[in-house]
Amino acid sequence: MFYLVGFFVITVTVRLLGLFGWAYLDNWVIATKFGVSFSLLVMAIAHINLVSSDLNHQVHPAYQNIAILIMIVGWIELILSIALVIPSMTNAASMLIILLFLFGMPARAYVIGKGYFF
């Protein structure tokens, strides 16, 4: 929930900075990129630090080294959150974020199948 609230706060804050004089940020698309980047950053921190054992329950037990897999996903999210706000890398980062979310769907389906909801 924190990342969703943060998304809205960051998006509106960046947009307000654009309205009050920062010309580059005077665009909803740019502001939304910063909001999504913040959300990815929060998820990356959660995955890298493994602050909750709940993350381990989201991966099918057939996978070996679940903690390492979760940490690698966190590092990928961190890199993509930075790449998203770099203008020359935005398109590639956007496509990779979509792929990351698509590859994460089996984990979500597994969790729902177990009856575990967030």
KANOR-V452637 format. One record per pair of residues at least 24 apart in sequence whose ideal C-beta (glycine too) atoms are under 8 Angstrom apart, sorted by the first residue. I is the first residue (numbers start at 1). J is the second residue. If there is no record, write none. Layout:
[[I/J] [I/J]]
//
This chain:
[[2/42] [3/38] [3/39] [3/42] [3/43] [4/39] [6/35] [6/38] [6/39] [6/42] [7/35] [7/36] [7/38] [7/39] [8/35] [10/34] [10/35] [10/38] [11/35] [33/84] [33/85] [33/90] [34/85] [36/84] [36/97] [37/81] [37/82] [37/84] [37/85] [38/81] [40/77] [40/78] [40/80] [40/81] [40/84] [40/97] [41/77] [41/78] [41/81] [43/74] [43/77] [44/74] [44/75] [44/77] [44/78] [44/81] [45/74] [45/78] [46/74] [47/71] [47/73] [47/74] [47/77] [48/74] [48/75] [48/78] [49/74] [57/111] [57/114] [57/116] [58/107] [58/108] [58/110] [58/111] [59/107] [59/110] [60/106] [60/107] [60/110] [73/100] [73/104] [76/100]]
//
